[in-house]
Amino acid sequence: MTTSASKPAATAEEVEAAWNDNKLAQVLYHDWEASTYDEKWSISYDERCVDYARDRFTDVAGSDGWPYGKSLEIGAGTGFFTLNLKLAGVLAEAHVTDLSPGMVEAAKRNADTLGFAIEGKVADAEKLPYDDGTFDLVIGHAVIHHIPDVELAFREMLRVLKPGGRFVICGEPTRYGDFVARRLSRFTWWATTNVTKLPALSHWRRPQSELDESSRAAALEAVVDLHTFDPDTLARMASRAGAVDVRTVTEELLAAWVGWPIRTFEAAVPEEKLGFGWRMFAYKSWLQLSKVDKVLSQVVPDELYYNVSITGVAQ
């Protein structure tokens, strides 16, 4: 689903300026991403992504208390987590925030398309524009690794939660998992863009202007991705911020080792070369490997997995 008119990627000059101003980098990168974010990450609002969002939430926080009366998502992007959780019956009244105006508008458009009324604000997770004790639930997906002061963000989440309210943050990169995934992605990008220089495979090569744009985007992504996490250290951070009943879970080992090269390959070749059959192959491969990962979690240390999710309760 494309949520807005196409917006050019950041120029080399903008990327250079963003190295010295992280908040600018976050807005610049995510405003640009807003137009193609759902396509890039194969985001949808159907059974596939509803199941994914609900399962990520349930794995770390269970299913008690559904639906939560009033929820807030920080760094909501195009609305993936909130809207799919709402479709799953987890949420009732939904509010979303993001530092990027483009992302907030994209989330509201997606909600309108689905027939939902959600409230959206441009807001910094380190200084949320809400009164104390406003929400029953605060959520986020792949967001706190973008926030400079993560512990301050936890304090803000807890401040705006009602006593006994819960935060649930999913999909954050672990230190080791991110190390492996990025190297697999870089190798896949190098291999694909070089192999497709061969005359016999040139029809599998994206135009050079698109490859250059992707390279600039990747450079800016390195600016906005600030943290990776050790699960135990992340849990202690949330506890210091004032949370109780803190719990973490990890996921994606083999699924990440295969998934990241697949995503990178998709970005390096023309979209029309990869049809529905490829998409289903990629999705089913991820599903099957995720099942294997759950079995391996009995013996593999949690810090080796790619994603960590965390929940806690406000006092």
TILOKOL-470012 format. One record per residue (C-alpha): residue in three letters; x, y, z; residue number from 1. Coordinates in steps of 0.001 Angstrom, whole numbers, plus 524288, in hexadecimal, padded with zeros to 5 digits. Layout:
# TILOKOL-470012
ATOM,type,u,v,w,seq
ATOM,ALA,X,Y,Z,NUM
...
***
This chain:
# TILOKOL-470012
ATOM,type,u,v,w,seq
ATOM,MET,80000,80000,80000,1
ATOM,THR,805EF,80D04,7FBF3,2
ATOM,THR,801A5,81756,8058D,3
ATOM,SER,805D8,823F8,7FF41,4
ATOM,ALA,80BEC,829BA,7F333,5
ATOM,SER,819DF,82599,7F0CE,6
ATOM,LYS,82412,82DFA,7F790,7
ATOM,PRO,83259,82E3E,7F346,8
ATOM,ALA,83C80,82823,7FC04,9
ATOM,ALA,8457C,830F9,803B0,10
ATOM,THR,85065,83753,7FBEE,11
ATOM,ALA,85E9A,83524,7FF55,12
ATOM,GLU,85EF0,842E9,80528,13
ATOM,GLU,85329,8402C,80DCD,14
ATOM,VAL,85925,83379,81282,15
ATOM,GLU,86596,83AC2,81606,16
ATOM,ALA,85DF4,844EA,81DCE,17
ATOM,ALA,85647,83A49,824CC,18
ATOM,TRP,862A1,83478,82A98,19
ATOM,ASN,86336,84059,83386,20
ATOM,ASP,854B9,84148,836FD,21
ATOM,ASN,84E4F,8345A,83A6D,22
ATOM,LYS,84086,839AF,83C04,23
ATOM,LEU,841BE,83FA9,82E6C,24
ATOM,ALA,84691,83291,82978,25
ATOM,GLN,83ADD,82B89,82F5B,26
ATOM,VAL,83125,834DA,82909,27
ATOM,LEU,8384E,83535,81BFF,28
ATOM,TYR,8399D,8268B,81ADB,29
ATOM,HIS,82C0F,822E5,81F8C,30
ATOM,ASP,82524,82D8B,817BD,31
ATOM,TRP,82B8E,827ED,80BA2,32
ATOM,GLU,82872,819EE,80FD6,33
ATOM,ALA,81A04,81D1D,81202,34
ATOM,SER,816BD,81C5F,80386,35
ATOM,THR,81BF4,80E9B,80170,36
ATOM,TYR,81D3D,808E4,80F24,37
ATOM,ASP,811FB,7FF35,80E21,38
ATOM,GLU,81710,7FA04,8012C,39
ATOM,LYS,82521,7F926,80612,40
ATOM,TRP,82161,7F0DF,811CF,41
ATOM,SER,81612,7E994,80B36,42
ATOM,ILE,80C9C,7EF9D,814FC,43
ATOM,SER,7FE3F,7ECB4,81352,44
ATOM,TYR,7F1EB,7ED23,81B81,45
ATOM,ASP,7ECF2,7DF6D,81973,46
ATOM,GLU,7EE14,7D215,81FD5,47
ATOM,ARG,7FCBC,7D114,81D90,48
ATOM,CYS,80083,7DD75,824C5,49
ATOM,VAL,7F540,7DCD3,82E8A,50
ATOM,ASP,7FA4E,7CF85,832DC,51
ATOM,TYR,80844,7D482,83361,52
ATOM,ALA,804F5,7E068,83BAE,53
ATOM,ARG,7FC03,7D8E4,844DB,54
ATOM,ASP,805ED,7CDF0,846A9,55
ATOM,ARG,8110F,7D767,8499C,56
ATOM,PHE,80887,7DE30,853BB,57
ATOM,THR,803AC,7D186,859CC,58
ATOM,ASP,81125,7CB4E,85A8C,59
ATOM,VAL,815FF,7D5BF,863DC,60
ATOM,ALA,8099D,7DB04,86A62,61
ATOM,GLY,7FF3A,7D070,8698A,62
ATOM,SER,7F0FF,7D2BD,8662D,63
ATOM,ASP,7EB14,7D755,87308,64
ATOM,GLY,7E3B0,7E432,8732F,65
ATOM,TRP,7DFD4,7E4B6,864DC,66
ATOM,PRO,7DBAB,7EDD3,85F83,67
ATOM,TYR,7E3BB,7F86C,86609,68
ATOM,GLY,7DB47,80479,86754,69
ATOM,LYS,7E47E,80F3F,86300,70
ATOM,SER,7F190,80CB5,85C74,71
ATOM,LEU,7FCFC,814EA,857CF,72
ATOM,GLU,8075B,810C6,84E23,73
ATOM,ILE,8147B,817B4,84E0E,74
ATOM,GLY,81BCB,8181E,84126,75
ATOM,ALA,80FEF,8126A,83A68,76
ATOM,GLY,814DE,813E7,82C8E,77
ATOM,THR,80A08,810DE,822E8,78
ATOM,GLY,801C5,80A93,82D88,79
ATOM,PHE,805B6,7FC59,82BB1,80
ATOM,PHE,80570,7F850,83A08,81
ATOM,THR,7F9C6,8003E,83EB0,82
ATOM,LEU,7F0F6,7FD5C,83329,83
ATOM,ASN,7F3BA,7EED4,832BC,84
ATOM,LEU,7F210,7EDAF,8417D,85
ATOM,LYS,7E531,7F4E3,8403C,86
ATOM,LEU,7E0E4,7EB52,835B8,87
ATOM,ALA,7E4E3,7E050,83EFD,88
ATOM,GLY,7DC29,7E593,849D2,89
ATOM,VAL,7E766,7E985,852C5,90
ATOM,LEU,7E481,7F830,85298,91
ATOM,ALA,7D877,800B3,85386,92
ATOM,GLU,7DB66,80F5F,852E8,93
ATOM,ALA,7E858,81155,84BC2,94
ATOM,HIS,7F1CF,81CCA,84BBE,95
ATOM,VAL,7FE82,81D55,84411,96
ATOM,THR,80A76,82615,8446E,97
ATOM,ASP,816C0,8274A,83C4D,98
ATOM,LEU,821AD,8312F,83B1C,99
ATOM,SER,81F43,83122,82C6F,100
ATOM,PRO,81373,838EA,8278A,101
ATOM,GLY,81362,8308B,81B48,102
ATOM,MET,811F6,8241C,82334,103
ATOM,VAL,806D8,82994,82B7B,104
ATOM,GLU,7FF62,82D5E,81F46,105
ATOM,ALA,801DF,81FFE,8193B,106
ATOM,ALA,7FCB0,8192B,82570,107
ATOM,LYS,7F067,82170,82574,108
ATOM,ARG,7EE17,81EAF,81708,109
ATOM,ASN,7EFB1,81023,81939,110
ATOM,ALA,7E618,810D7,82484,111
ATOM,ASP,7DC43,81818,81C14,112
ATOM,THR,7DD94,80DAE,81199,113
ATOM,LEU,7DA76,80343,81BB5,114
ATOM,GLY,7CEF0,80AF9,82111,115
ATOM,PHE,7D572,80E64,82DFC,116
ATOM,ALA,7D5BA,81B5A,8351B,117
ATOM,ILE,7E306,81D43,83B85,118
ATOM,GLU,7E962,8293F,84160,119
ATOM,GLY,7F711,82CAB,83CAF,120
ATOM,LYS,80126,83673,8416D,121
ATOM,VAL,80EE8,839FF,83D78,122
ATOM,ALA,81631,83789,84A23,123
ATOM,ASP,82367,8342B,84FF4,124
ATOM,ALA,82331,827AC,85814,125
ATOM,GLU,82C6A,82E53,861BD,126
ATOM,LYS,8221E,838D0,8646F,127
ATOM,LEU,81467,833DE,861F3,128
ATOM,PRO,809CB,83E6A,860F9,129
ATOM,TYR,80012,83785,869EC,130
ATOM,ASP,7FC1E,838CF,87820,131
ATOM,ASP,80034,82F1D,8827A,132
ATOM,GLY,7F7DF,822DE,8833F,133
ATOM,THR,7F132,82485,87600,134
ATOM,PHE,7F28F,816FA,86FF8,135
ATOM,ASP,7EFE4,808C1,87329,136
ATOM,LEU,7FA4B,803F5,869BA,137
ATOM,VAL,80659,80975,86308,138
ATOM,ILE,80BF8,801CF,857A6,139
ATOM,GLY,816EF,802A9,84DD9,140
ATOM,HIS,81CE6,7FA4F,84335,141
ATOM,ALA,82B10,7FBB6,83EBE,142
ATOM,VAL,82BB4,8094A,844A1,143
ATOM,ILE,83409,80AAE,850DC,144
ATOM,HIS,8409E,807C1,84989,145
ATOM,HIS,83E37,814EA,842CF,146
ATOM,ILE,83CC2,81C86,84FA0,147
ATOM,PRO,848F8,82321,8551F,148
ATOM,ASP,84536,821B7,86388,149
ATOM,VAL,83E16,814C5,864C7,150
ATOM,GLU,83CD3,81547,87391,151
ATOM,LEU,83697,822C5,872AD,152
ATOM,ALA,82D05,81D47,868A9,153
ATOM,PHE,82978,81264,87239,154
ATOM,ARG,82710,81CA9,87CBC,155
ATOM,GLU,81E1E,82404,8738E,156
ATOM,MET,8169C,817A6,87020,157
ATOM,LEU,814BA,814BB,87E88,158
ATOM,ARG,810C7,822D5,88164,159
ATOM,VAL,805B8,822E9,8777D,160
ATOM,LEU,800E6,81567,87B9C,161
ATOM,LYS,7F663,813D5,885E0,162
ATOM,PRO,7FAAB,80C5D,8921B,163
ATOM,GLY,7FAAB,7FE17,88E0F,164
ATOM,GLY,7FB82,801BF,87FB7,165
ATOM,ARG,804CF,7FA2D,87712,166
ATOM,PHE,80EEF,7FD67,86CC7,167
ATOM,VAL,8125A,7F3A2,8621C,168
ATOM,ILE,81DEC,7F645,85922,169
ATOM,CYS,820C4,7EC0B,84EB3,170
ATOM,GLY,82A5C,7E9C7,843AF,171
ATOM,GLU,836B6,7F02B,848FB,172
ATOM,PRO,84402,7EB8B,843F7,173
ATOM,THR,84D02,7E40B,84CE6,174
ATOM,ARG,85B88,7E6D7,84CA5,175
ATOM,TYR,85FE0,7D9D3,846F9,176
ATOM,GLY,85404,7D7E7,83E50,177
ATOM,ASP,855A9,7E531,83807,178
ATOM,PHE,8643F,7E2BE,8360B,179
ATOM,VAL,8617A,7D660,82E3A,180
ATOM,ALA,855B4,7DBBD,826C8,181
ATOM,ARG,85C99,7E7FC,8220A,182
ATOM,ARG,86845,7E061,81D1D,183
ATOM,LEU,85F96,7D6C8,815EF,184
ATOM,SER,8583D,7E23C,80FEB,185
ATOM,ARG,86497,7E937,80BB4,186
ATOM,PHE,869DC,7DCE4,80557,187
ATOM,THR,85CEB,7DA82,7FE56,188
ATOM,TRP,85CA4,7E887,7F94E,189
ATOM,TRP,86AB9,7E7A8,7F487,190
ATOM,ALA,86899,7DA74,7EE16,191
ATOM,THR,85BB6,7DDF6,7E785,192
ATOM,THR,85FEA,7EB44,7E264,193
ATOM,ASN,86C9F,7E5AA,7DD09,194
ATOM,VAL,86721,7D93B,7D704,195
ATOM,THR,85C8B,7E105,7D000,196
ATOM,LYS,86721,7E8DE,7C92F,197
ATOM,LEU,8695D,7DCF3,7C099,198
ATOM,PRO,8630C,7DEC9,7B334,199
ATOM,ALA,85B34,7D234,7B44B,200
ATOM,LEU,8551F,7D6C5,7C113,201
ATOM,SER,853ED,7E557,7BE65,202
ATOM,HIS,84519,7E45B,7BD81,203
ATOM,TRP,84552,7E0CB,7CC07,204
ATOM,ARG,84C52,7ED7F,7CF7E,205
ATOM,ARG,84532,7F971,7D47E,206
ATOM,PRO,84873,80653,7CDB2,207
ATOM,GLN,854D1,80C3D,7D357,208
ATOM,SER,84D55,81839,7D823,209
ATOM,GLU,844BB,80F62,7E095,210
ATOM,LEU,8508D,8080C,7E5DE,211
ATOM,ASP,85709,81505,7E93B,212
ATOM,GLU,84AA6,8196F,7F01D,213
ATOM,SER,84A56,80CDD,7F803,214
ATOM,SER,85892,80EB2,7FBB6,215
ATOM,ARG,855CD,81C7B,800B6,216
ATOM,ALA,84A38,81746,8085D,217
ATOM,ALA,852B6,80CAD,80E49,218
ATOM,ALA,85CA5,816E7,81255,219
ATOM,LEU,8521E,81EC6,8192E,220
ATOM,GLU,84CB1,81273,81F6D,221
ATOM,ALA,859D8,810D1,82605,222
ATOM,VAL,857EC,81E51,82C07,223
ATOM,VAL,84A47,81BB4,83162,224
ATOM,ASP,84CF2,80E06,836AC,225
ATOM,LEU,852FC,811B9,843AE,226
ATOM,HIS,85286,80595,84C31,227
ATOM,THR,852BA,7F6F8,84CF2,228
ATOM,PHE,84ED0,7F03C,85983,229
ATOM,ASP,85284,7E566,862AD,230
ATOM,PRO,8458F,7E026,8680D,231
ATOM,ASP,849E1,7E02F,87658,232
ATOM,THR,84FA3,7EDD4,87568,233
ATOM,LEU,8432F,7F2CD,86EF8,234
ATOM,ALA,83AF7,7ECF4,879E3,235
ATOM,ARG,84350,7F38D,88444,236
ATOM,MET,841CF,80086,87D24,237
ATOM,ALA,832FA,7FF7F,87D8C,238
ATOM,SER,83375,7FBE1,88BF4,239
ATOM,ARG,83BF7,807C2,88EF8,240
ATOM,ALA,831E0,81029,8880C,241
ATOM,GLY,827B7,80B51,891D8,242
ATOM,ALA,8212D,7FFB0,88B21,243
ATOM,VAL,81D42,7F375,89274,244
ATOM,ASP,81A75,7E5B9,88D74,245
ATOM,VAL,82471,7E7D7,882A5,246
ATOM,ARG,825FE,7DCAA,87904,247
ATOM,THR,82D5D,7DAA8,86C42,248
ATOM,VAL,82C81,7D062,86191,249
ATOM,THR,834CC,7CE94,8555F,250
ATOM,GLU,831A3,7C939,847EA,251
ATOM,GLU,83750,7C6F6,83A50,252
ATOM,LEU,84423,7BFC2,8391C,253
ATOM,LEU,84404,7B7EA,82C7C,254
ATOM,ALA,8385D,7C013,82813,255
ATOM,ALA,840D6,7CC52,828D3,256
ATOM,TRP,84C95,7C5E8,8225C,257
ATOM,VAL,84410,7C2CA,81699,258
ATOM,GLY,83A85,7CE2B,8176E,259
ATOM,TRP,84446,7D944,816CC,260
ATOM,PRO,84B1C,7D45C,80A74,261
ATOM,ILE,83DC5,7D254,80435,262
ATOM,ARG,839AC,7E05A,80749,263
ATOM,THR,8469E,7E58C,8023D,264
ATOM,PHE,84581,7DDA9,7F5A7,265
ATOM,GLU,837CC,7E326,7F3AF,266
ATOM,ALA,83D34,7F0F5,7F4E6,267
ATOM,ALA,84802,7EE61,7EB0D,268
ATOM,VAL,84011,7E8DD,7DFA5,269
ATOM,PRO,834A1,7EE72,7D7DD,270
ATOM,GLU,827C3,7ECAB,7DEFA,271
ATOM,GLU,820F3,7E70F,7D2FE,272
ATOM,LYS,82A63,7DB83,7D2FD,273
ATOM,LEU,824E2,7D6CA,7E008,274
ATOM,GLY,816AE,7D2DB,7DF58,275
ATOM,PHE,80CCE,7CD28,7E8BA,276
ATOM,GLY,8138A,7BFF5,7E8AD,277
ATOM,TRP,82021,7C5E8,7EDB5,278
ATOM,ARG,818ED,7CD6C,7F84D,279
ATOM,MET,81245,7C11C,7FD1C,280
ATOM,PHE,81F21,7B99B,7FCBB,281
ATOM,ALA,82596,7C411,8050E,282
ATOM,TYR,81A48,7C49B,80EB4,283
ATOM,LYS,818DA,7B5DA,81013,284
ATOM,SER,82788,7B45C,811B8,285
ATOM,TRP,8271E,7BE32,81CC7,286
ATOM,LEU,81BAE,7B71D,82321,287
ATOM,GLN,82233,7A9D2,822A0,288
ATOM,LEU,82F41,7AED3,8278D,289
ATOM,SER,82863,7B62D,83282,290
ATOM,LYS,82287,7A947,836F7,291
ATOM,VAL,83014,7A342,8372E,292
ATOM,ASP,83517,7AF19,83EB3,293
ATOM,LYS,82AFC,7ACE5,84960,294
ATOM,VAL,8300F,79F15,84B3D,295
ATOM,LEU,83E32,7A39B,84B36,296
ATOM,SER,83B0E,7ADDA,85591,297
ATOM,GLN,83B24,7A2DB,85F91,298
ATOM,VAL,849D4,7A17A,85DC8,299
ATOM,VAL,84E9B,7ADDC,856DF,300
ATOM,PRO,8518B,7B9D2,85F82,301
ATOM,ASP,84772,7C48E,85DB5,302
ATOM,GLU,8519E,7CEE9,85A8D,303
ATOM,LEU,854F8,7C7D2,84DCD,304
ATOM,TYR,8475C,7CA24,84836,305
ATOM,TYR,844E9,7D5E7,83F7F,306
ATOM,ASN,8390B,7DC4E,845F5,307
ATOM,VAL,83625,7DF5A,8541D,308
ATOM,SER,828D5,7E381,85964,309
ATOM,ILE,8268A,7E949,866CC,310
ATOM,THR,81AC9,7EC05,86F77,311
ATOM,GLY,818E2,7F22D,87CB7,312
ATOM,VAL,80E79,7F816,88564,313
ATOM,ALA,80D0C,805C4,88B1A,314
ATOM,GLN,80BEB,806D0,899DC,315
***
